[in-house]
């Protein structure tokens, strides 16, 4: 069965250059990792009708992604982001996405069909960035899909990837994220995102416990060099799984890669500890090259 992933895909400009068409976006990065691992992945977004949009869709299709639900906006284009790396490989971003076609994807013809197809999928995955870029009606539609699937015993994965400049204030973002947590079954938060979102200094175990209390059955809190904190409905206390030290060339997309590796393991029916190991391995591979995706 197919996994449906909802989100925004953008053109990428990297401070270290790179030939050819570059692209990224948190959920697209995860979709590519999963497609390269051999899974059936359908990506739901919107682009324009321009030649660059055509090239992007063709590139994603060449990765093995089902692009039938990549919708076309008649007068908008893909967003753009730029990555700047410091000497330690830590990245800073600039975005040009105010008129991104993906912002209006839930208002475009074809979205009803995408939602219907996603309702029957094996897994649905989205992030707080997905929820940030769309309007209230789009958020309601996606969270409703998640809730319907959860009630039916079907899996929904969610990452609270927080970008403050996409929200009017932290409280609005936190309220939307809490709704998503309540309606997901697999949580993939990052410790720093959660602390920024809630304005707290919570430890990773506390974050995992809060998500579990919010209704999420399986939670893997990404904590960079600290490793991962895993919470399951069967365990009394969260489990800390250490990370393997690695040299960092570029941290762009490492969390998205972890999500791809983790969900690859989950889709293969692996034990949750093995899913974490799979996610950590994929993150290490991504940290070792420039750009969110090795093209």
C-alpha positions in Angstrom: 0.0 0.0 0.0 1.1 3.6 -0.7 2.3 6.1 1.8 0.9 9.6 1.3 3.0 12.6 2.3 1.7 16.2 2.3 3.9 19.3 2.2 5.7 22.0 0.4 8.6 21.4 -2.0 10.9 24.3 -3.0 13.8 25.2 -5.2 17.1 25.1 -3.2 20.1 27.4 -3.5 23.1 26.3 -1.5 25.9 28.6 -0.5 28.4 26.0 -1.7 26.8 25.9 -5.1 26.1 22.7 -7.0 25.2 22.0 -10.6 21.7 21.2 -11.9 18.2 21.6 -10.4 18.2 21.4 -6.6 15.1 21.1 -4.5 14.1 20.3 -1.0 11.5 20.8 1.8 11.1 18.8 5.0 8.4 16.4 3.9 9.8 16.1 0.3 13.2 15.1 1.7 11.6 12.3 3.7 9.5 11.3 0.7 12.7 10.9 -1.4 14.5 8.9 1.3 11.5 6.5 1.5 11.2 6.2 -2.3 14.9 5.4 -2.6 14.4 2.7 0.0 11.8 1.1 -2.3 8.5 2.2 -0.8 5.5 3.4 -2.7 5.3 7.1 -2.0 2.7 9.6 -3.2 3.5 13.2 -2.6 0.8 15.8 -2.3 1.7 19.4 -2.9 1.2 22.2 -5.5 3.6 23.8 -8.1 3.0 26.1 -11.0 2.6 25.5 -14.7 6.0 26.9 -15.6 8.9 24.9 -17.1 10.8 24.8 -13.8 7.7 23.3 -12.1 7.6 20.7 -14.9 11.2 19.9 -14.3 10.7 19.5 -10.6 7.8 17.1 -11.1 9.8 15.1 -13.6 12.7 14.9 -11.2 10.5 13.6 -8.3 8.9 11.1 -10.6 12.4 9.9 -11.6 13.0 9.3 -7.9 10.1 6.9 -7.9 7.6 9.2 -6.3 4.0 9.0 -7.4 3.3 12.6 -8.6 -0.3 12.2 -9.7 -1.3 14.4 -6.7 1.2 17.2 -7.3 -1.4 19.8 -8.2 -0.8 22.7 -10.6 -1.6 26.3 -9.7 -2.4 28.6 -12.7 -0.6 31.7 -11.5 1.8 30.7 -8.7 5.2 29.1 -8.7 7.4 27.0 -6.3 8.9 28.7 -3.3 12.7 29.1 -3.0 15.1 28.7 -0.1 18.8 29.4 0.4 21.1 27.6 2.8 24.2 29.2 4.3 26.7 27.0 6.2 29.0 28.1 8.9 32.4 26.5 9.6 30.8 23.8 11.8 28.3 22.8 9.2 25.4 24.4 11.0 22.9 26.0 8.5 20.9 29.2 8.3 18.0 29.6 5.9 16.4 32.3 3.8 13.0 31.7 2.3 11.0 33.3 -0.6 7.7 31.4 -0.2 4.9 34.0 0.3 3.4 33.2 -3.1 4.3 29.5 -3.1 1.8 27.4 -5.0 1.7 24.9 -2.2 0.1 27.5 0.1 -3.1 27.1 -1.9 -3.0 23.4 -2.6 -6.1 22.6 -0.5 -8.1 25.0 -2.7 -7.1 23.5 -6.0 -9.0 21.0 -8.1 -7.8 17.5 -7.4 -7.3 17.9 -3.7 -10.5 16.1 -2.9 -9.3 13.1 -4.8 -5.9 13.2 -3.1 -7.6 13.3 0.4 -9.9 10.4 -0.6 -6.9 8.3 -1.7 -4.9 9.2 1.4 -7.7 8.0 3.6 -7.1 4.4 2.4 -3.2 4.7 2.5 -1.0 2.6 4.7 0.5 5.7 6.2 0.0 9.5 6.0 2.8 11.8 7.0 2.9 15.6 7.4 4.7 18.3 9.4 4.0 21.5 11.2 5.5 23.3 8.2 2.8 21.6 6.1 0.2 23.1 8.5 1.9 26.4 8.6 1.9 27.2 4.9 -1.8 26.5 4.3 -4.9 28.4 5.4 -7.2 27.4 8.2 -9.4 25.4 5.9 -6.4 23.4 4.7 -5.3 22.8 8.2 -8.7 21.6 9.2 -8.9 19.3 6.2 -5.5 17.7 6.9 -6.1 17.3 10.6 -9.6 15.9 10.0 -8.0 13.3 7.6 -5.5 12.4 10.4 -8.3 12.1 13.0 -10.5 9.9 10.7 -7.5 7.6 10.1 -6.6 7.4 13.7 -10.1 6.5 14.7 -10.1 3.8 12.0 -6.8 2.3 13.4 -4.7 3.6 10.6 -1.2 5.2 11.0 -0.5 8.9 10.9 3.0 10.3 11.4 3.7 13.9 12.3 6.8 16.1 12.9 6.4 19.4 14.8 9.0 21.1 12.5 8.7 24.7 13.8 9.6 27.8 11.8 8.6 30.9 13.8 8.4 33.2 10.7 5.6 31.1 9.3 3.3 31.9 12.2 1.8 35.1 13.7 2.9 34.0 17.1 4.1 31.0 19.1 0.7 30.4 20.7 -1.0 29.9 17.3 1.6 27.4 16.2 1.5 25.5 19.5 -2.3 25.2 19.4 -2.2 23.8 15.8 0.6 21.4 16.7 -1.3 20.1 19.7 -4.2 19.3 17.5 -1.9 17.4 15.2 -0.3 15.5 18.1 -3.8 14.5 19.3 -4.6 13.1 15.9 -1.4 11.2 15.1 -0.1 7.8 16.0 3.6 8.3 15.3 5.4 11.4 16.6 8.7 12.5 15.3 9.5 15.8 17.1 12.9 17.4 17.6 14.0 18.6 21.0 15.0 22.1 19.9 11.8 22.6 17.9 9.6 21.7 20.9 11.5 24.0 23.2 11.3 26.9 20.8 7.6 26.2 20.1 6.6 26.0 23.8 9.1 28.4 25.2 10.4 25.9 27.7 13.6 24.1 28.6 11.9 20.6 28.7 14.2 17.6 28.6 13.7 15.0 25.9 12.0 12.5 28.2 9.5 15.1 29.3 8.8 16.0 25.6 8.2 12.3 24.8 5.9 11.9 27.8 3.9 15.0 26.9 3.3 13.7 23.3 2.3 10.3 24.7 -0.1 12.0 27.1 -1.5 14.0 24.2 -2.6 10.8 22.5 0.4 9.7 20.4 1.2 6.0 20.6 4.8 6.0 19.4 7.1 8.9 19.9 10.8 9.3 18.8 12.3 12.6 20.0 15.3 13.6 17.9 18.1 15.1 20.0 21.1 15.4 17.6 24.3 14.2 19.3 22.4 13.1 22.4 20.6 10.5 20.3 16.9 9.7 20.5 14.3 9.3 23.2 11.7 6.7 22.4 8.3 6.4 24.0 5.8 3.6 23.3 2.4 2.8 24.6 3.8 -0.5 25.9 6.6 1.0 28.0 6.4 2.6 31.4 9.2 5.1 30.8 10.8 6.6 27.8 14.0 4.9 26.5 17.2 6.8 25.6 19.0 5.5 22.6 22.4 7.0 22.2 23.7 8.4 18.9 26.9 7.3 17.2 29.3 10.3 17.0 29.8 11.6 13.4 31.5 14.5 11.7 29.1 17.1 10.4 29.6 18.5 6.9 26.1 20.0 6.6 23.2 19.5 9.1 20.6 20.4 6.5 17.9 17.7 6.3 19.3 15.5 9.0 16.0 15.4 10.9 14.1 14.7 7.7 16.5 11.8 6.9 16.0 10.4 10.4 12.2 10.5 9.8 12.8 8.7 6.5 14.9 6.0 8.0 12.6 5.5 11.0 9.5 5.2 8.8 11.3 2.9 6.5 11.9 0.6 9.4 8.3 1.0 10.6 6.9 0.2 7.1 9.0 -3.0 7.1 7.6 -4.1 10.4 10.9 -3.7 12.3 11.0 -3.4 16.1 10.9 0.3 17.2 14.5 0.2 18.5 15.6 -0.9 15.0 13.5 1.9 13.5 15.5 4.4 15.6 18.8 2.8 14.5 17.6 3.0 10.9 16.7 6.7 11.3 20.1 7.5 13.0 22.0 5.7 10.2 20.1 7.7 7.5 20.8 11.0 9.5 24.5 10.2 9.7 24.6 9.7 5.9 22.9 13.0 5.4 25.2 14.9 7.8 28.2 13.7 5.7 27.3 15.6 2.5 26.2 19.1 1.5 22.5 19.8 0.9 19.4 18.1 2.4 19.4 15.4 -0.3 22.3 13.9 -2.2 21.4 14.5 -5.9 
